[in-house]
Amino acid sequence: MPALRGLDEDVKSLLDVLREIDRLVDLARGEVQLLVLLSARNGLVRPTVVAESLGLRTKTVVDAVQKLKRKGLLEKLGKDRYRLTDRGRRLRELIYNLPRATAVLGSRDAIYGAYIISEAVLILGTTGEEWYPLRRLAEHIGVSPGRLRRILGLSKLFKIRSTPHGEEVALSYDGQRLYEELLRRRGLGPTVARVLSILTFTPDPRRALTRFFTAYLVISALVVFEVLAASLASVGEPSSIYRLLPSFIAAMTWLATSIYLAILVLAKR
């Protein structure tokens, strides 16, 4: 993957490309989906062929294909045969045709490598540990340790060392700076990202943010329910219904505001 060698200087410019891809394909969990899209030949996808060419389990690829189908990016033609929809073709063209994408990325492997690098930087920076087991990092990203080792080894954003317990990886000075830039683009700071990571039990700040706001909305809904239930329990006569209006309006306003804030924040991730 020679194109990866140029990512150290250009990785920031790739973020806009990756963000747009992430809008349609959940890159935090969908790296196989991305590979399936990029593996299409003449708009056609055969899961067994893709699995063999990428060295992945057939079930893993089939699951990714089904998710792409539900998102309207693929349509089934027959057994082991799928075709890109118009939306799927537009996404594939977007990957290759956005400004600088062709020059910087150049290949499917380089695009995938750029995604892996951005994920690794985010996770390593958020863990707060100077050195992190490469195998655990691979599990978080959803890639094999061998492939992750090859990708990270081509970038100056990382340091890798061997220990009696296996290889460990850390961010270099440039990697740490990129981590702060990635967080800044998401409206977060390192301390906030690490606190969210602890509260939500995941080192990935994007997943942590999603989990946090999901929990927040659930708690908000429960609070609203409790307020309304307590108010309704105190109703003794028809005229008292009017006394419920302030509580009802306040509860609904709180819930609506919470949902609005969650959408605003998560839309920037």
RAQUI-V104934 format. One record per residue. N is the residue number from 0. RES is the residue in three letters. PSI is psi in degrees with one decimal (none if undefined). D_FIRST is the distance of its C-alpha to the first C-alpha in Angstrom with 2 decimals. Layout:
# RAQUI-V104934
n/res/psi/d_first
N/RES/PSI/D_FIRST
N/RES/PSI/D_FIRST
This chain:
# RAQUI-V104934
n/res/psi/d_first
0/MET/68.7/0.00
1/PRO/-28.9/3.79
2/ALA/-20.2/5.53
3/LEU/-22.3/5.85
4/ARG/-23.4/7.98
5/GLY/3.3/10.46
6/LEU/-23.9/11.17
7/ASP/-40.9/13.87
8/GLU/-26.9/16.20
9/ASP/0.6/15.54
10/VAL/-31.6/15.15
11/LYS/-37.4/18.89
12/SER/-17.4/18.83
13/LEU/-17.2/16.50
14/LEU/-38.2/19.22
15/ASP/-39.5/21.50
16/VAL/-48.2/19.06
17/LEU/-35.8/18.40
18/ARG/-41.3/22.15
19/GLU/-38.2/23.11
20/ILE/-43.0/20.81
21/ASP/-26.0/22.30
22/ARG/-31.5/25.72
23/LEU/-33.0/25.32
24/VAL/120.4/22.96
25/ASP/93.6/23.66
26/LEU/-23.6/20.26
27/ALA/-26.6/22.01
28/ARG/-6.6/22.58
29/GLY/36.8/20.85
30/GLU/-32.7/17.12
31/VAL/-36.1/17.83
32/GLN/-42.4/19.88
33/LEU/-44.0/17.10
34/LEU/-37.5/14.92
35/VAL/-45.4/18.13
36/LEU/-43.4/18.72
37/LEU/-15.8/15.39
38/SER/-4.6/15.98
39/ALA/134.5/19.34
40/ARG/118.5/20.18
41/ASN/33.9/23.13
42/GLY/0.5/23.87
43/LEU/145.8/24.31
44/VAL/127.5/22.92
45/ARG/108.8/23.88
46/PRO/-41.7/23.27
47/THR/-38.7/23.57
48/VAL/-42.1/21.06
49/VAL/-44.0/18.53
50/ALA/-42.9/19.24
51/GLU/-41.9/18.79
52/SER/-29.8/15.47
53/LEU/-8.5/14.00
54/GLY/32.5/15.97
55/LEU/161.7/18.26
56/ARG/143.7/22.04
57/THR/-40.2/23.84
58/LYS/-38.9/26.02
59/THR/-44.3/23.18
60/VAL/-41.4/21.96
61/VAL/-42.0/25.62
62/ASP/-42.8/26.39
63/ALA/-40.6/23.61
64/VAL/-41.6/24.95
65/GLN/-38.0/28.45
66/LYS/-41.3/27.56
67/LEU/-36.2/26.03
68/LYS/-42.8/29.21
69/ARG/-28.2/31.42
70/LYS/-1.9/29.74
71/GLY/20.2/30.52
72/LEU/-20.9/26.97
73/LEU/152.8/27.44
74/GLU/145.3/30.62
75/LYS/134.7/31.60
76/LEU/-32.5/32.69
77/GLY/-167.0/33.57
78/LYS/123.5/32.56
79/ASP/26.5/28.78
80/ARG/122.9/28.47
81/TYR/159.6/27.64
82/ARG/142.4/27.29
83/LEU/134.5/25.92
84/THR/176.3/28.90
85/ASP/-39.9/29.46
86/ARG/-40.8/28.25
87/GLY/-40.0/25.08
88/ARG/-38.8/24.41
89/ARG/-38.7/25.12
90/LEU/-42.9/22.63
91/ARG/-41.7/19.86
92/GLU/-35.8/20.93
93/LEU/-41.7/21.08
94/ILE/-41.1/17.43
95/TYR/-20.3/16.57
96/ASN/-5.6/19.74
97/LEU/153.5/20.54
98/PRO/128.8/20.88
99/ARG/-10.5/17.74
100/ALA/-44.2/15.54
101/THR/-44.5/14.67
102/ALA/-41.0/14.16
103/VAL/-44.6/12.26
104/LEU/-57.4/10.17
105/GLY/-27.7/9.92
106/SER/164.5/8.45
107/ARG/-42.8/9.43
108/ASP/-38.3/6.38
109/ALA/-37.9/6.38
110/ILE/-46.4/10.09
111/TYR/-40.3/10.24
112/GLY/-38.7/8.41
113/ALA/-40.6/11.01
114/TYR/-46.0/13.66
115/ILE/-42.1/13.03
116/ILE/-45.6/13.20
117/SER/-39.1/16.37
118/GLU/-44.0/17.89
119/ALA/-41.4/17.41
120/VAL/-45.7/18.95
121/LEU/-44.7/21.83
122/ILE/-45.9/22.64
123/LEU/-40.1/22.51
124/GLY/-33.5/24.62
125/THR/-28.4/27.09
126/THR/-30.5/27.77
127/GLY/-0.7/29.49
128/GLU/137.4/28.54
129/GLU/-44.7/27.16
130/TRP/136.5/25.19
131/TYR/136.7/24.14
132/PRO/128.1/23.39
133/LEU/-36.3/19.74
134/ARG/-40.7/21.08
135/ARG/-38.2/23.22
136/LEU/-41.8/20.53
137/ALA/-38.7/18.48
138/GLU/-42.0/21.76
139/HIS/-39.6/22.35
140/ILE/-28.9/19.04
141/GLY/40.4/19.28
142/VAL/158.6/16.16
143/SER/146.9/16.23
144/PRO/-37.5/16.42
145/GLY/-46.1/13.97
146/ARG/-40.8/11.12
147/LEU/-41.1/12.36
148/ARG/-41.4/12.56
149/ARG/-41.8/8.96
150/ILE/-48.0/8.08
151/LEU/-30.4/11.25
152/GLY/-17.2/11.00
153/LEU/-1.0/8.53
154/SER/142.2/11.17
155/LYS/3.7/14.73
156/LEU/-10.8/16.16
157/PHE/156.5/16.65
158/LYS/138.4/18.58
159/ILE/136.3/18.42
160/ARG/155.2/21.40
161/SER/138.6/22.86
162/THR/168.0/26.31
163/PRO/-21.0/28.78
164/HIS/3.8/27.92
165/GLY/178.1/24.15
166/GLU/147.1/21.27
167/GLU/153.1/21.83
168/VAL/147.9/19.84
169/ALA/160.8/21.33
170/LEU/138.8/20.74
171/SER/-178.7/20.92
172/TYR/-44.5/23.36
173/ASP/-37.2/20.84
174/GLY/-39.6/19.73
175/GLN/-39.1/23.42
176/ARG/-40.4/24.03
177/LEU/-38.5/21.32
178/TYR/-46.5/22.94
179/GLU/-35.9/26.27
180/GLU/-41.0/25.03
181/LEU/-42.3/23.59
182/LEU/-41.3/26.96
183/ARG/-39.0/28.91
184/ARG/-19.0/27.45
185/ARG/6.0/28.76
186/GLY/25.9/32.11
187/LEU/163.5/31.82
188/GLY/163.0/32.25
189/PRO/-42.4/30.95
190/THR/-45.4/34.39
191/VAL/-42.5/34.77
192/ALA/-41.3/31.33
193/ARG/-37.2/32.23
194/VAL/-45.0/35.69
195/LEU/-37.9/34.40
196/SER/-42.4/31.98
197/ILE/-42.9/34.99
198/LEU/-31.2/37.20
199/THR/2.2/34.84
200/PHE/39.2/33.27
201/THR/137.3/29.60
202/PRO/-6.2/27.23
203/ASP/113.0/25.47
204/PRO/-28.8/27.57
205/ARG/-44.4/27.08
206/ARG/-38.2/28.39
207/ALA/-42.8/31.01
208/LEU/-42.0/32.26
209/THR/-46.2/32.54
210/ARG/-40.9/34.39
211/PHE/-47.7/36.64
212/PHE/-28.9/37.79
213/THR/-47.0/38.28
214/ALA/-40.4/40.55
215/TYR/-43.2/42.23
216/LEU/-38.1/43.07
217/VAL/-46.0/44.44
218/ILE/-41.4/46.59
219/SER/-42.6/47.76
220/ALA/-39.4/48.78
221/LEU/-40.5/50.69
222/VAL/-44.8/52.46
223/VAL/-43.0/53.46
224/PHE/-43.8/54.74
225/GLU/-41.9/56.77
226/VAL/-46.4/58.27
227/LEU/-38.9/59.32
228/ALA/-43.0/60.61
229/ALA/-38.9/62.71
230/SER/-42.5/64.07
231/LEU/-34.1/64.96
232/ALA/-24.9/66.67
233/SER/-1.4/68.96
234/VAL/122.1/70.07
235/GLY/-20.3/73.76
236/GLU/158.6/75.06
237/PRO/-37.4/73.79
238/SER/-21.7/74.12
239/SER/-13.4/71.72
240/ILE/-36.1/68.88
241/TYR/-26.0/68.92
242/ARG/-14.8/68.36
243/LEU/-21.6/65.07
244/LEU/-46.2/63.67
245/PRO/-43.8/62.59
246/SER/-41.4/60.76
247/PHE/-45.6/59.20
248/ILE/-42.5/58.06
249/ALA/-43.1/56.67
250/ALA/-45.0/54.78
251/MET/-36.6/53.29
252/THR/-43.0/52.37
253/TRP/-47.9/50.58
254/LEU/-43.7/48.62
255/ALA/-40.8/47.76
256/THR/-40.6/46.68
257/SER/-44.7/44.49
258/ILE/-42.4/42.75
259/TYR/-45.6/42.34
260/LEU/-40.2/40.83
261/ALA/-42.7/38.43
262/ILE/-43.0/37.25
263/LEU/-46.6/36.88
264/VAL/-46.5/34.83
265/LEU/-27.2/32.62
266/ALA/-20.4/31.97
267/LYS/-5.4/30.30
268/ARG/none/27.91
